[in-house]
C-alpha cells in the first residue's frame, strides 16, 4: 500500500480518517467515485459499515493506494521461435 495525496486519488483507493475528537474511532472506506479535481477534490466513499457518502478530505484524511497483488503479473511472451 502507498499513501498518496488527495489530488491523485483514484476509484478503488482506500480512505483512512482519524477521529476529530478524543475518543472518536478512526474510519476507513473505499473510494467509489472521484467527483472533483483540485483545488476541491471530493469523493463518493463506501465506508466499512456499508453506507455511502460524500467526503471532502481535510488534513485528517489519508488516501491509501492499493498495490497490485504480488501474484498478479502480466503473462510473458515467449521468445522461442514457434
FENDA-V507808 format. One record per pair of residues at least 4 apart in sequence whose C-alpha atoms are under 7 Angstrom apart, sorted by the first residue. I is the first residue (numbers start at 1). J is the second residue. D is the distance in whole Angstrom. If there is no record, write none. Layout:
i->[I:I]
j->[J:J]
d->[D:D]
//
This chain:
i->[1:1:1:1:2:2:2:3:3:3:3:4:4:4:4:4:5:5:6:6:7:7:7:9:9:10:11:11:11:11:12:12:12:13:13:13:13:13:13:14:14:14:14:14:14:15:15:15:15:15:15:15:15:16:16:16:16:16:16:17:17:17:17:17:17:18:18:18:18:19:19:19:20:28:28:29:29:29:29:30:30:30:31:31:31:31:32:32:32:33:33:34:34:34:35:35:35:36:36:36:37:41:42:42:42:42:43:43:43:44:44:44:44:45:45:45:45:46:46:46:46:47:47:57:68]
j->[64:65:66:67:64:65:66:62:63:64:65:8:9:63:64:65:9:63:41:63:37:38:41:13:63:34:31:32:33:34:30:31:32:30:31:63:64:65:66:29:30:31:63:64:65:28:29:30:31:61:62:63:64:27:28:29:61:62:63:26:27:28:60:61:62:26:27:60:61:24:25:26:24:47:48:45:46:47:48:45:46:47:43:44:45:46:44:45:46:43:44:42:43:44:41:42:43:40:41:42:41:56:54:55:56:57:54:55:56:52:53:54:55:52:53:54:55:50:51:52:53:51:52:61:72]
d->[6:6:5:5:5:5:7:7:6:4:6:6:7:6:6:7:7:7:7:6:7:6:6:7:7:6:5:5:5:6:6:5:6:6:6:7:6:5:6:6:4:6:6:5:6:5:5:6:7:7:6:5:6:6:5:7:6:5:6:6:5:6:6:5:6:4:7:6:7:5:5:5:6:6:6:6:5:4:5:5:5:6:6:6:5:6:5:5:6:6:5:6:5:7:7:6:5:6:4:5:5:7:7:6:5:7:6:5:7:7:6:5:6:5:6:6:7:6:6:4:7:6:6:6:7]
//
